[in-house]
Amino acid sequence: MADPKAFAQRVDEMDEDDREHFRDVINKLSYCYSSEVAQAVILYVHSARPLIEALTLNCDDMEAFDIVRGAVGYFEFINIKDAPPKEQFN
């Protein structure tokens, strides 16, 4: 870790809901480093940089592609599931 004090400060500044969510994220990611054989892809975007950084955990690029492709399908579904039928559009 580049700066443990800065990390600790960011965690200390979180409200309890964010801290609980952060714990849940770290807990899930920890399975990628255990014998449970979980895999993850983290897409990291920082407003100061124009690029998306992809971090893979326990998977190669092809497996990461399949994970991201599945995530695209999931987000497409949840974003259109309540949309009106296409016949109602002009």
Helices and strands as residue ranges (DSSP letters): H 4-12, H 16-30, G 31-33, E 40-45, E 52-57, H 61-80, G 86-88
